[in-house]
Amino acid sequence: MKKTLMTAGFATTLMSGMAAVPPGQPLSANPLLQPSRLLYAAPDFSKITSADYQPALEEGIRQQRAEIARIVNNPQKPTFANTILAYEKSGLLLDRTSSIFFGLTGAHKTPEIAATQKAIMPQLTDLENEISFNQKLFQRVKYVYDHEHDKLQGEDRKLLEEVYKGFVRSGALLSPANKARMEAINKRISALQQEWGNMLPEATNNAVVWVNSQDELAGLSEADIAQCRKDAESRGGKAPFCIVIVNTTQQPILANLDNRDLRRRVYEASIHRADGTGKYNTFPIVTEIARLRAEKATLMGYPNYAAYSLEKTIAKTPENVYDFLKKLIAEYQPKAQAETQAIEAYARKTMGPDFKLQPYDRFYYSAKMKKEQFSFSENDVKPYFNIDSVLINGVFYAAQRAYGLTFRPRTDIPTYHPDVKVYEVFDKDGRSMALFYTDYFRRPTKRGGAWMSSFAKQSRLRGQQPVIYNVCNSAKAPEGQPTLLTWDEVSTMFHEFGHALHGLLSNCNYNTLSGTAVARDFVEMPSQFNESFATIPEIFNHYARHTVTGAPMPEDLKEKMLGSINFQPAYSLGENLAATCLDLAWHMLPADRVPAADGAAAFERSALEAVGLLDSQIPPRYSTSYFNHVFGGGYAAGYYSYLWTEVLADNVAETFARRGALRPEVGQALRDKILSRGNTVDLMKSFSDFTGLASPDASALLKARGL
């Protein structure tokens, strides 16, 4: 059903604070209450102030309540037009304002935005519950479903199915007592996610590692040392330098730090950021959310939350997911053991025969092995990955070659932060079709990670063209210097732009079905597939140019760099498998078996041990206490989808390679069959139509990862 709790991208976090609205401000003066006059009604951040959001959201809530009341009180017999279509049209102001507001809660959460979020979230949750459990509204929806479903076709039928099933999955068929309990559960989960969203960013910011001497940073490049100095200054200057903790368990900076004790401090700061050893402890939030989700599943008649959640996915059941994971684990385990043994043996050459490899040593010695084997380091290739060239000559160029799109800077459209840039998107026929925003640099007001979302989704019914944004967290170079990226950051930019293309190329009637509104275990396919463009020779040679001379990356360095991408591939697969199995383990529990907060860490260890993934050398990409996708975002019982859709993406990439990766007709076929269709078609049928495969070929994942 329609969600009034809007989210800012994939793995979003709902956060909190206290709101203050200037007294006596008339609603008529609020720029959010009228559609923007900018192109495609883009948000006019030159007029919007932080104080405008709460009254606009509250007015949106009021309007949607009134619109729902008109549908419910319509004396005419329920029809698709007066019920389903009227429902789809409702909440326009709330949708528009929420999309802007929740974009800022993720990307630029100032204290004022945090304050408004704390005040508005309970109101949004109340509205969500009111709609979900409005029996008169549901009876009208059900009447249309029972009497018109077989008469409708295409998007109309799909919209009816989504609306009806959404109400059912929200509890519309429950008894009054169970509805009341479900409503209470929803409110409590919303409050807990706000608490999580407030605590985890604070915990991660608090986990910075302060460094007193530049000597301790031996091994880092001059640019990295300058970034550590800049990060220290922006965080209060408790020491001359600091190392910022990123959202994953392993910290990329460990690959270059010579100081072993500092490596240990950084790693421990990462894994203990929110597990109760300091001021921050998310385990009480985790266990209560898990218990409430399990109870919710029981109310809905499912044995556990995973079964409830997966019913609406392509995988369908936890058993199907586990069957998929077990095959990967079996292939992975011997390769992981061999990989760890090889790294430890290499380290002992210089550290002595008694050296015991620790998790904080792995990236360091692996990087040395990689440099020795391929004769290059990350610092050798970074000058060829200028962020501007990667975007313009890589990401945009690939979209032009594959889909015929072009991008023109729009410096006249205001943004919410000076680092944000806006581009107008043109189709192959020269027609203007969308706006695309980029926000690539980290700052204290931005949560960790990378994501895509929209200020406005495409909808022919609404006459709305897409207004899409990508957010990343790369370190911005000091003033006057170019920002240079790691290969992982290059891949992330291509990945998130794949999500953006899913929104930019959407061509659907209904907002509810457009763009990325697809099954969770399909939504990552376009993004993971888009990563494949980064290594296509024509694309790579176009963007990988020296930031000073403009010269292309030398062939020998290019060959070494691309050849090293799958160096020691077991780690990246293992950390993902471990996180995936943790997610499922928490959501396979019945409510009475969810551990207490002080037992959460032990449960994590036992869950990993049960599937053969308890390995200190290859920890989960996200441990329970900072697993934002699952406890703060929308991936509960769904983190498996990254691996699941990687198979789909690899199959699509193989199809592109076989047919001609940059041939316009191949890109057009993907656009026509998948990228433009949103959730209006059978996704797996579309996949089969494009690839020619009757079912996904999982062997492609292991092949693509070099396993």
C-alpha positions as CSV (number, residue, x, y, z in Angstrom):
1,M,0.0,0.0,0.0
2,K,1.0,3.6,-0.2
3,K,3.7,4.5,2.3
4,T,3.5,7.8,4.1
5,L,6.8,7.2,5.8
6,M,9.0,8.2,2.9
7,T,12.6,6.9,2.8
8,A,15.8,8.4,1.5
9,G,17.3,5.8,-0.7
10,F,18.4,2.2,-0.1
11,A,19.2,1.2,3.4
12,T,17.8,4.5,4.7
13,T,17.7,5.5,8.3
14,L,14.9,7.2,10.2
15,M,16.4,9.6,12.7
16,S,15.1,11.9,15.4
17,G,15.2,15.4,17.2
18,M,12.7,18.3,18.6
19,A,11.0,20.8,16.3
20,A,10.4,24.5,16.7
21,V,8.2,26.4,14.2
22,P,8.3,30.2,14.2
23,P,5.0,31.3,15.9
24,G,2.5,33.0,13.7
25,Q,4.0,32.1,10.4
26,P,1.2,31.9,7.8
27,L,0.9,28.7,5.8
28,S,0.6,30.8,2.6
29,A,4.2,31.9,3.0
30,N,5.5,28.4,3.0
31,P,7.2,27.6,-0.3
32,L,6.6,23.8,0.2
33,L,2.8,24.2,0.0
34,Q,2.9,25.0,-3.7
35,P,4.7,23.1,-6.5
36,S,8.0,24.6,-7.3
37,R,8.3,26.8,-10.4
38,L,11.7,25.2,-11.2
39,L,12.1,22.7,-14.0
40,Y,10.2,19.5,-13.2
41,A,9.1,21.1,-9.9
42,A,12.6,20.6,-8.5
43,P,12.9,21.7,-4.8
44,D,13.6,25.4,-4.6
45,F,16.2,25.3,-1.8
46,S,16.8,29.1,-2.2
47,K,13.3,29.6,-0.7
48,I,12.9,26.6,1.6
49,T,14.0,27.0,5.2
50,S,14.3,24.4,7.9
51,A,11.3,25.9,9.6
52,D,9.1,25.2,6.6
53,Y,9.2,21.4,6.8
54,Q,7.1,20.7,9.8
55,P,4.1,22.9,9.0
56,A,4.2,21.6,5.4
57,L,4.3,18.0,6.5
58,E,1.5,18.6,8.9
59,E,-0.6,20.2,6.2
60,G,0.2,17.2,4.0
61,I,-1.0,14.9,6.7
62,R,-4.2,16.9,7.1
63,Q,-4.8,16.9,3.3
64,Q,-4.3,13.2,3.0
65,R,-6.7,12.5,5.9
66,A,-9.3,14.6,4.1
67,E,-8.7,12.8,0.8
68,I,-9.0,9.4,2.4
69,A,-12.2,10.6,4.1
70,R,-13.7,11.6,0.7
71,I,-12.9,8.1,-0.8
72,V,-14.4,6.4,2.2
73,N,-17.5,8.5,2.3
74,N,-18.2,8.3,-1.5
75,P,-21.8,7.0,-1.7
76,Q,-21.2,5.5,-5.1
77,K,-20.3,1.8,-5.6
78,P,-16.6,1.3,-5.3
79,T,-14.8,1.2,-8.7
80,F,-11.2,1.3,-9.8
81,A,-11.6,5.0,-10.7
82,N,-13.3,6.3,-7.5
83,T,-11.3,4.1,-5.1
84,I,-8.0,2.8,-6.4
85,L,-7.2,5.7,-8.7
86,A,-8.4,8.2,-6.1
87,Y,-6.2,6.5,-3.5
88,E,-3.2,6.7,-5.9
89,K,-3.9,10.4,-6.4
90,S,-4.1,11.2,-2.7
91,G,-1.3,12.5,-0.6
92,L,0.5,14.5,-3.3
93,L,1.6,17.3,-1.0
94,L,2.7,14.8,1.6
95,D,4.6,12.8,-1.0
96,R,6.3,15.8,-2.4
97,T,7.3,17.3,0.9
98,S,8.4,14.0,2.5
99,S,10.6,13.2,-0.5
100,I,12.5,16.5,0.0
101,F,12.6,16.3,3.8
102,F,13.8,12.7,4.1
103,G,16.4,13.5,1.4
104,L,17.9,15.9,3.9
105,T,17.6,13.7,7.0
106,G,20.1,11.4,5.2
107,A,22.3,13.8,3.4
108,H,22.3,17.0,5.4
109,K,20.8,16.4,8.8
110,T,21.3,19.7,10.6
111,P,20.1,20.0,14.2
112,E,17.0,21.8,12.8
113,I,16.2,18.9,10.5
114,A,16.8,16.4,13.2
115,A,14.4,18.4,15.5
116,T,11.7,18.4,12.9
117,Q,12.1,14.7,12.3
118,K,11.6,13.9,16.0
119,A,8.4,15.9,16.0
120,I,6.9,14.7,12.7
121,M,7.7,10.9,12.8
122,P,5.0,10.0,15.4
123,Q,2.4,12.0,13.3
124,L,3.4,10.1,10.1
125,T,3.3,6.8,11.9
126,D,-0.2,7.6,13.2
127,L,-1.3,8.4,9.7
128,E,0.2,5.2,8.4
129,N,-1.7,3.2,11.0
130,E,-4.9,5.1,10.3
131,I,-4.8,4.2,6.6
132,S,-3.6,0.7,7.1
133,F,-6.5,-0.1,9.5
134,N,-9.2,1.9,8.0
135,Q,-11.8,-0.8,7.6
136,K,-14.2,1.2,5.4
137,L,-11.3,2.0,3.0
138,F,-10.2,-1.6,2.9
139,Q,-13.7,-2.8,2.2
140,R,-13.9,-0.5,-0.8
141,V,-10.5,-1.7,-2.0
142,K,-11.5,-5.3,-1.5
143,Y,-14.8,-4.8,-3.4
144,V,-12.8,-3.5,-6.4
145,Y,-10.3,-6.4,-6.1
146,D,-13.1,-9.0,-6.0
147,H,-15.2,-7.5,-8.8
148,E,-12.8,-5.8,-11.2
149,H,-9.4,-7.5,-11.0
150,D,-10.0,-9.9,-13.9
151,K,-11.4,-7.0,-16.1
152,L,-8.4,-4.8,-15.7
153,Q,-5.2,-5.1,-17.7
154,G,-1.6,-3.8,-17.5
155,E,-0.7,-1.2,-15.0
156,D,-4.2,-0.8,-13.8
157,R,-4.4,-4.5,-12.7
158,K,-0.9,-4.3,-11.2
159,L,-1.8,-1.2,-9.2
160,L,-4.9,-2.8,-7.9
161,E,-2.9,-5.9,-6.8
162,E,-0.3,-3.8,-5.1
163,V,-2.8,-1.7,-3.2
164,Y,-5.0,-4.7,-2.1
165,K,-2.0,-6.9,-1.1
166,G,-0.4,-4.0,0.7
167,F,-3.5,-3.6,2.9
168,V,-3.7,-7.3,3.6
169,R,0.0,-7.5,4.5
170,S,-0.4,-4.5,6.8
171,G,-3.1,-6.4,8.8
172,A,-6.4,-5.3,7.2
173,L,-7.9,-8.8,7.7
174,L,-6.9,-9.1,11.4
175,S,-9.3,-9.1,14.3
176,P,-9.9,-5.8,16.1
177,A,-7.7,-6.8,19.0
178,N,-4.9,-7.9,16.7
179,K,-5.2,-4.7,14.7
180,A,-4.8,-2.7,17.8
181,R,-1.7,-4.7,18.7
182,M,-0.3,-4.3,15.2
183,E,-0.8,-0.6,15.4
184,A,1.1,-0.5,18.7
185,I,3.9,-2.6,17.3
186,N,4.2,-0.2,14.3
187,K,4.4,2.8,16.5
188,R,7.0,1.2,18.7
189,I,9.2,0.0,15.8
190,S,9.0,3.5,14.3
191,A,10.2,5.1,17.6
192,L,13.0,2.5,17.9
193,Q,14.2,3.2,14.4
194,Q,14.3,6.9,15.2
195,E,16.4,6.1,18.3
196,W,18.7,3.8,16.2
197,G,19.0,6.5,13.6
198,N,20.0,9.1,16.2
199,M,22.4,6.9,18.1
200,L,24.3,5.1,15.3
201,P,25.6,8.2,13.4
202,E,26.6,9.7,16.8
203,A,28.4,6.5,17.7
204,T,30.2,6.3,14.4
205,N,31.3,10.0,14.7
206,N,32.4,9.4,18.3
207,A,34.5,6.4,17.3
208,V,37.1,8.5,15.4
209,V,40.6,7.5,16.3
210,W,42.7,10.5,17.4
211,V,46.4,10.6,16.4
212,N,48.9,12.8,18.1
213,S,51.9,12.5,15.7
214,Q,52.2,12.4,12.0
215,D,54.8,9.7,12.5
216,E,52.0,7.3,13.5
217,L,50.5,7.8,10.1
218,A,53.5,6.3,8.3
219,G,52.4,4.5,5.1
220,L,49.7,7.0,4.2
221,S,49.9,9.3,1.2
222,E,50.3,13.0,1.7
223,A,46.7,13.4,0.5
224,D,45.5,10.9,3.1
225,I,47.5,12.6,5.9
226,A,46.0,16.0,4.8
227,Q,42.6,14.5,5.0
228,C,43.3,13.2,8.6
229,R,44.4,16.7,9.5
230,K,41.2,18.2,7.9
231,D,39.0,15.6,9.7
232,A,40.6,16.4,13.0
233,E,40.0,20.2,12.6
234,S,36.3,19.6,11.6
235,R,35.8,17.5,14.7
236,G,37.1,19.8,17.3
237,G,40.8,19.3,17.1
238,K,41.4,17.0,20.1
239,A,44.6,16.0,18.4
240,P,46.4,17.1,15.2
241,F,45.0,14.2,13.2
242,C,42.1,11.7,13.4
243,I,40.9,8.7,11.4
244,V,37.2,8.7,10.7
245,I,35.4,5.4,10.9
246,V,33.3,4.4,7.9
247,N,30.2,2.4,8.1
248,T,31.6,-1.1,7.2
249,T,33.5,-3.3,9.7
250,Q,36.9,-3.3,7.9
251,Q,38.3,0.1,7.4
252,P,40.1,0.7,4.0
253,I,42.7,2.9,5.6
254,L,44.1,-0.2,7.3
255,A,45.7,-1.3,4.0
256,N,48.3,1.5,4.3
257,L,48.9,2.1,8.0
258,D,52.4,0.8,9.0
259,N,51.8,1.3,12.7
260,R,50.3,-2.0,14.0
261,D,49.0,-0.6,17.2
262,L,47.2,2.2,15.4
263,R,45.7,-0.5,13.0
264,R,44.4,-2.3,16.1
265,R,42.9,0.9,17.5
266,V,41.1,1.7,14.3
267,Y,39.7,-1.8,13.9
268,E,38.5,-2.0,17.5
269,A,36.9,1.4,17.2
270,S,35.0,0.1,14.2
271,I,33.7,-3.1,15.7
272,H,33.0,-1.6,19.1
273,R,31.4,1.6,18.0
274,A,27.9,0.7,19.2
275,D,28.1,-2.6,21.2
276,G,28.0,-1.3,24.7
277,T,31.7,-1.1,25.5
278,G,31.4,2.7,25.6
279,K,28.6,5.3,25.7
280,Y,26.7,3.9,22.8
281,N,24.8,0.6,22.9
282,T,22.4,-0.3,20.2
283,F,21.8,-3.9,21.4
284,P,18.6,-3.0,23.4
285,I,17.2,-1.4,20.2
286,V,18.2,-4.4,18.1
287,T,16.6,-7.0,20.4
288,E,13.4,-5.1,20.9
289,I,13.0,-4.5,17.1
290,A,13.7,-8.2,16.4
291,R,11.1,-9.3,19.1
292,L,8.5,-6.9,17.7
293,R,9.0,-8.0,14.2
294,A,8.7,-11.6,15.2
295,E,5.4,-10.8,17.0
296,K,4.2,-9.0,13.9
297,A,4.8,-12.0,11.8
298,T,2.9,-14.2,14.3
299,L,-0.1,-11.9,14.2
300,M,0.0,-12.2,10.4
301,G,0.1,-16.0,10.6
302,Y,3.8,-16.6,9.7
303,P,6.3,-18.7,11.7
304,N,8.8,-15.8,11.7
305,Y,9.5,-12.4,10.3
306,A,11.7,-13.8,7.5
307,A,8.8,-15.9,6.2
308,Y,6.5,-12.9,6.3
309,S,9.0,-10.5,4.7
310,L,10.2,-12.8,1.9
311,E,6.7,-13.7,0.7
312,K,6.6,-10.5,-1.5
313,T,10.0,-11.1,-3.0
314,I,11.3,-13.2,-5.9
315,A,12.9,-15.7,-3.5
316,K,9.6,-16.3,-1.7
317,T,10.8,-18.3,1.3
318,P,13.7,-18.4,3.8
319,E,14.3,-22.0,2.6
320,N,15.0,-20.8,-0.9
321,V,17.4,-18.2,0.3
322,Y,19.3,-20.7,2.5
323,D,19.6,-23.1,-0.4
324,F,21.1,-20.4,-2.5
325,L,23.5,-19.3,0.4
326,K,24.6,-22.8,1.3
327,K,25.9,-23.4,-2.3
328,L,28.0,-20.3,-2.1
329,I,29.3,-21.1,1.4
330,A,30.4,-24.5,0.3
331,E,32.4,-23.0,-2.6
332,Y,33.7,-20.2,-0.4
333,Q,35.0,-22.0,2.7
334,P,38.1,-23.8,1.4
335,K,39.1,-20.7,-0.6
336,A,38.8,-18.5,2.4
337,Q,41.0,-20.8,4.5
338,A,43.6,-20.9,1.8
339,E,43.5,-17.1,1.4
340,T,44.0,-16.5,5.1
341,Q,46.9,-19.0,5.3
342,A,48.6,-17.3,2.3
343,I,48.4,-13.9,3.9
344,E,49.8,-15.1,7.2
345,A,52.6,-17.0,5.5
346,Y,53.5,-13.8,3.6
347,A,53.5,-11.7,6.8
348,R,55.8,-14.2,8.5
349,K,58.4,-13.6,5.9
350,T,59.1,-10.2,7.5
351,M,57.5,-10.6,11.0
352,G,58.9,-14.0,12.0
353,P,57.5,-17.5,12.2
354,D,55.5,-16.9,15.4
355,F,53.5,-14.0,13.9
356,K,49.8,-14.4,14.3
357,L,47.7,-12.6,11.7
358,Q,45.0,-10.5,13.3
359,P,41.9,-9.0,11.6
360,Y,43.5,-5.6,11.6
361,D,46.5,-7.0,9.8
362,R,44.7,-8.6,6.9
363,F,44.2,-5.6,4.7
364,Y,47.8,-4.4,5.4
365,Y,49.6,-7.5,4.3
366,S,47.1,-8.3,1.6
367,A,47.8,-4.9,0.1
368,K,51.6,-5.6,0.3
369,M,51.1,-9.0,-1.4
370,K,49.0,-7.4,-4.1
371,K,51.6,-4.7,-4.7
372,E,54.3,-7.3,-4.9
373,Q,52.4,-9.5,-7.2
374,F,51.1,-6.8,-9.5
375,S,53.8,-4.2,-8.9
376,F,51.5,-1.2,-8.1
377,S,49.7,0.3,-5.2
378,E,46.4,2.2,-4.7
379,N,48.4,5.4,-4.6
380,D,49.8,4.7,-8.1
381,V,46.3,4.5,-9.7
382,K,44.4,7.2,-7.7
383,P,45.8,10.1,-9.8
384,Y,43.9,8.5,-12.7
385,F,40.6,8.5,-10.9
386,N,39.7,12.2,-10.6
387,I,36.1,12.3,-9.3
388,D,35.1,14.8,-12.0
389,S,36.5,12.6,-14.8
390,V,34.9,9.5,-13.4
391,L,31.5,11.2,-13.4
392,I,31.6,13.0,-16.7
393,N,33.9,10.8,-18.8
394,G,32.9,7.5,-17.1
395,V,29.5,7.3,-15.5
396,F,27.8,9.8,-17.9
397,Y,29.7,8.6,-20.9
398,A,28.7,5.0,-20.4
399,A,25.0,6.1,-20.1
400,Q,25.4,8.1,-23.4
401,R,26.9,5.1,-25.2
402,A,24.5,2.5,-23.8
403,Y,21.3,4.5,-23.7
404,G,21.8,7.7,-25.6
405,L,21.6,10.0,-22.6
406,T,23.4,13.3,-22.3
407,F,23.9,15.5,-19.2
408,R,24.1,19.3,-19.0
409,P,25.1,21.1,-15.8
410,R,22.4,23.4,-14.3
411,T,24.1,25.9,-12.0
412,D,20.9,27.9,-11.9
413,I,19.0,25.3,-9.8
414,P,19.6,25.8,-6.1
415,T,20.7,23.0,-3.9
416,Y,20.7,22.2,-0.1
417,H,24.5,22.3,0.1
418,P,27.3,23.9,-1.9
419,D,28.9,20.4,-2.7
420,V,25.7,19.3,-4.5
421,K,25.6,19.6,-8.3
422,V,22.6,19.4,-10.7
423,Y,22.4,18.1,-14.2
424,E,19.6,18.2,-16.7
425,V,19.2,14.8,-18.5
426,F,18.4,14.6,-22.2
427,D,17.2,11.6,-24.2
428,K,18.7,10.4,-27.4
429,D,16.3,12.5,-29.4
430,G,17.4,15.7,-27.6
431,R,14.3,15.8,-25.4
432,S,14.8,17.0,-21.9
433,M,13.6,14.2,-19.6
434,A,14.9,14.5,-16.0
435,L,17.1,16.2,-13.4
436,F,20.0,14.4,-11.6
437,Y,21.7,15.6,-8.4
438,T,25.1,14.5,-7.2
439,D,26.2,14.8,-3.5
440,Y,29.5,12.9,-3.3
441,F,31.5,14.3,-0.3
442,R,31.3,13.3,3.3
443,R,30.4,15.7,6.1
444,P,29.3,15.5,9.7
445,T,25.6,16.1,8.8
446,K,25.5,13.1,6.4
447,R,25.0,9.5,7.4
448,G,27.5,6.9,6.2
449,G,27.2,4.8,3.0
450,A,26.0,5.6,-0.5
451,W,22.5,5.6,-1.9
452,M,20.0,6.8,-4.5
453,S,16.6,8.3,-4.1
454,S,14.3,10.9,-5.6
455,F,12.9,14.3,-4.9
456,A,10.1,13.3,-7.3
457,K,9.4,10.0,-9.0
458,Q,8.3,9.7,-12.6
459,S,4.5,9.4,-13.1
460,R,2.5,10.0,-16.2
461,L,-0.7,10.3,-14.1
462,R,0.9,13.2,-12.2
463,G,2.6,14.7,-15.2
464,Q,5.9,14.3,-13.2
465,Q,9.3,13.7,-14.7
466,P,12.0,12.2,-12.4
467,V,14.2,14.3,-10.1
468,I,16.8,11.8,-8.9
469,Y,19.8,12.1,-6.7
470,N,22.9,10.0,-5.7
471,V,24.7,10.4,-2.4
472,C,28.2,9.1,-1.6
473,N,30.8,9.7,1.2
474,S,34.1,10.3,-0.5
475,A,36.7,12.5,1.3
476,K,36.8,15.9,-0.4
477,A,40.3,17.1,-1.2
478,P,41.6,20.3,0.4
479,E,40.7,23.5,-1.4
480,G,42.5,23.8,-4.7
481,Q,43.4,20.1,-5.0
482,P,41.6,17.5,-7.1
483,T,39.6,14.8,-5.3
484,L,41.0,11.4,-6.2
485,L,39.1,8.2,-5.7
486,T,40.0,4.6,-4.8
487,W,38.8,1.9,-7.2
488,D,36.1,0.9,-4.7
489,E,34.8,4.5,-4.8
490,V,34.8,4.4,-8.6
491,S,32.7,1.2,-8.5
492,T,30.4,2.8,-5.9
493,M,29.7,5.8,-8.2
494,F,28.8,3.4,-11.1
495,H,26.7,1.3,-8.7
496,E,24.6,4.2,-7.4
497,F,24.2,5.6,-10.9
498,G,22.7,2.2,-11.9
499,H,20.0,2.9,-9.3
500,A,19.6,6.4,-10.7
501,L,19.1,5.1,-14.2
502,H,16.3,2.9,-12.9
503,G,14.6,6.1,-11.8
504,L,15.6,8.3,-14.7
505,L,14.5,5.9,-17.4
506,S,11.2,5.1,-15.7
507,N,8.1,5.3,-18.0
508,C,5.1,4.3,-15.9
509,N,1.6,5.7,-15.3
510,Y,1.6,5.4,-11.5
511,N,3.9,6.8,-8.9
512,T,3.4,3.6,-6.8
513,L,4.8,1.4,-9.5
514,S,7.5,3.6,-11.1
515,G,11.2,3.5,-11.0
516,T,12.8,1.5,-8.2
517,A,9.5,0.3,-6.7
518,V,10.4,-3.3,-7.4
519,A,11.0,-6.4,-5.2
520,R,13.9,-5.9,-2.8
521,D,15.7,-8.9,-4.4
522,F,15.5,-7.3,-7.8
523,V,16.2,-3.6,-7.1
524,E,20.0,-4.1,-6.8
525,M,20.2,-5.7,-10.2
526,P,20.4,-2.5,-12.3
527,S,23.0,-1.0,-9.9
528,Q,25.2,-4.0,-9.7
529,F,25.0,-4.5,-13.5
530,N,26.0,-0.8,-14.1
531,E,29.3,-1.5,-12.2
532,S,30.3,-3.6,-15.2
533,F,30.6,-0.5,-17.4
534,A,33.5,0.7,-15.3
535,T,35.9,-1.9,-16.7
536,I,34.7,-1.9,-20.3
537,P,37.9,-0.8,-22.2
538,E,36.3,2.1,-24.1
539,I,34.7,3.5,-20.9
540,F,37.7,2.9,-18.7
541,N,40.1,4.6,-21.1
542,H,37.8,7.5,-21.4
543,Y,37.8,8.4,-17.7
544,A,41.0,6.9,-16.3
545,R,43.2,9.8,-17.2
546,H,45.9,11.5,-15.1
547,T,44.5,14.4,-13.1
548,V,47.5,16.7,-14.0
549,T,48.6,15.6,-17.5
550,G,45.4,14.2,-18.9
551,A,47.3,11.2,-20.1
552,P,45.5,7.8,-20.1
553,M,46.5,5.2,-17.6
554,P,49.5,3.4,-19.1
555,E,48.6,0.0,-20.5
556,D,50.9,-1.9,-18.1
557,L,49.4,-0.2,-15.0
558,K,45.9,-0.6,-16.4
559,E,46.5,-4.3,-16.9
560,K,47.8,-4.7,-13.4
561,M,45.0,-2.7,-11.8
562,L,42.2,-4.5,-13.6
563,G,43.9,-7.9,-13.1
564,S,44.1,-7.2,-9.4
565,I,40.3,-6.5,-8.9
566,N,39.7,-10.1,-8.0
567,F,42.8,-10.5,-6.0
568,Q,42.0,-12.6,-2.9
569,P,38.3,-12.6,-3.6
570,A,37.2,-14.8,-0.7
571,Y,37.2,-11.9,1.7
572,S,34.6,-9.7,0.0
573,L,32.3,-12.7,-0.6
574,G,32.7,-13.9,3.0
575,E,32.0,-10.6,4.7
576,N,28.8,-10.4,2.7
577,L,27.7,-14.0,3.4
578,A,28.3,-13.5,7.1
579,A,26.2,-10.3,7.2
580,T,23.5,-12.0,5.2
581,C,23.3,-15.0,7.5
582,L,23.2,-12.7,10.5
583,D,20.3,-10.8,9.1
584,L,18.4,-14.0,8.5
585,A,19.3,-15.5,11.9
586,W,17.8,-12.5,13.7
587,H,14.6,-12.7,11.6
588,M,14.1,-16.5,11.8
589,L,13.6,-16.3,15.6
590,P,10.2,-16.5,17.2
591,A,9.6,-13.7,19.7
592,D,10.2,-15.8,22.8
593,R,13.6,-16.9,21.5
594,V,15.0,-13.4,20.8
595,P,17.9,-12.9,23.3
596,A,18.1,-10.1,25.8
597,A,20.3,-7.2,24.9
598,D,23.3,-8.6,26.9
599,G,23.0,-11.8,24.9
600,A,23.0,-10.2,21.5
601,A,26.8,-10.6,20.9
602,A,26.7,-14.2,21.9
603,F,23.8,-14.8,19.6
604,E,25.8,-13.3,16.7
605,R,28.7,-15.6,17.4
606,S,26.4,-18.7,17.6
607,A,24.5,-17.8,14.4
608,L,27.7,-17.4,12.4
609,E,29.1,-20.6,13.9
610,A,26.0,-22.5,12.9
611,V,26.5,-21.8,9.2
612,G,30.3,-22.2,9.2
613,L,31.1,-18.4,9.0
614,L,32.5,-17.7,12.4
615,D,35.9,-16.4,11.3
616,S,37.7,-13.6,13.1
617,Q,39.7,-13.0,9.9
618,I,36.6,-12.4,7.8
619,P,34.0,-10.8,10.0
620,P,30.6,-9.7,8.8
621,R,30.6,-6.6,6.6
622,Y,28.2,-5.2,9.3
623,S,28.0,-6.6,12.7
624,T,24.6,-6.6,14.5
625,S,25.2,-3.4,16.5
626,Y,25.8,-1.3,13.4
627,F,23.8,-3.2,10.8
628,N,22.0,-0.2,9.5
629,H,20.4,-1.9,6.4
630,V,18.5,-4.2,8.7
631,F,17.7,-2.3,11.9
632,G,17.6,1.2,10.5
633,G,16.6,0.7,6.9
634,G,14.4,-1.5,4.8
635,Y,16.5,-4.6,4.3
636,A,15.2,-6.7,7.3
637,A,15.5,-10.4,6.2
638,G,16.6,-9.0,2.8
639,Y,20.3,-8.3,2.9
640,Y,20.7,-11.6,0.9
641,S,19.4,-9.6,-2.1
642,Y,22.8,-8.1,-2.8
643,L,24.2,-11.5,-3.6
644,W,20.9,-12.7,-5.2
645,T,20.8,-9.8,-7.5
646,E,24.5,-10.0,-8.2
647,V,23.7,-13.2,-10.0
648,L,21.1,-11.5,-12.1
649,A,23.5,-8.6,-12.8
650,D,26.2,-10.9,-13.9
651,N,23.8,-12.7,-16.2
652,V,22.8,-9.4,-17.7
653,A,26.4,-8.3,-18.0
654,E,27.3,-11.5,-19.9
655,T,24.3,-10.9,-22.2
656,F,25.6,-7.4,-22.9
657,A,29.1,-8.7,-23.6
658,R,27.8,-11.4,-25.9
659,R,25.6,-9.0,-27.9
660,G,28.0,-6.0,-27.8
661,A,28.2,-4.1,-24.6
662,L,27.9,-0.6,-26.1
663,R,25.6,-1.3,-29.0
664,P,22.7,1.1,-28.7
665,E,20.1,-1.6,-29.6
666,V,21.3,-3.8,-26.6
667,G,21.0,-0.9,-24.2
668,Q,17.6,0.0,-25.7
669,A,16.4,-3.6,-25.1
670,L,17.4,-3.5,-21.4
671,R,15.7,-0.1,-21.1
672,D,12.5,-1.3,-22.8
673,K,12.2,-4.6,-21.0
674,I,13.4,-3.7,-17.5
675,L,14.7,-0.2,-16.7
676,S,11.7,1.7,-17.9
677,R,9.1,-0.7,-16.5
678,G,9.3,-0.2,-12.8
679,N,7.0,-2.7,-11.0
680,T,4.5,-3.0,-13.9
681,V,5.6,-6.3,-15.3
682,D,6.7,-9.8,-14.1
683,L,10.3,-9.0,-13.2
684,M,11.7,-12.5,-13.8
685,K,9.9,-12.8,-17.1
686,S,11.5,-9.6,-18.1
687,F,14.9,-10.9,-17.0
688,S,14.4,-14.0,-19.1
689,D,13.2,-12.1,-22.1
690,F,16.4,-10.0,-22.1
691,T,19.0,-12.7,-21.2
692,G,17.3,-15.7,-22.8
693,L,17.8,-17.6,-19.6
694,A,14.9,-19.7,-18.2
695,S,16.3,-19.1,-14.7
696,P,19.3,-17.2,-13.2
697,D,22.7,-18.9,-13.6
698,A,24.4,-18.7,-10.1
699,S,27.7,-19.9,-11.5
700,A,28.2,-16.5,-13.1
701,L,28.7,-14.9,-9.6
702,L,31.6,-17.1,-8.7
703,K,33.1,-16.6,-12.1
704,A,32.8,-12.9,-12.0
705,R,34.4,-12.8,-8.5
706,G,37.3,-15.0,-9.6
707,L,36.2,-17.9,-7.4
